[in-house]
């Protein structure tokens, strides 16, 4: 089992302030794991949903978690490319930049 990255400070502070919401969030995450998808496939599906919803924080989180699971950057970037036809090229380019916030280019 991969070690997931530490959530951002704002998330930790919010959950400390509202522990019942934190517990409910954990239960939703657990319930979503019930089914035939392996962890990597489920993570890429969740990333695709975050991309479609244009949720920058969720994309950042999804990419961090995907990397922690050992998913290759090329597979993560392919999810963005697959979304382009549905969300449009300008949105896909914006999301690609969000992915690059977490996975810098090798030249960087």
Beta strands, then each sheet from edge to edge (+ up, - down):
end
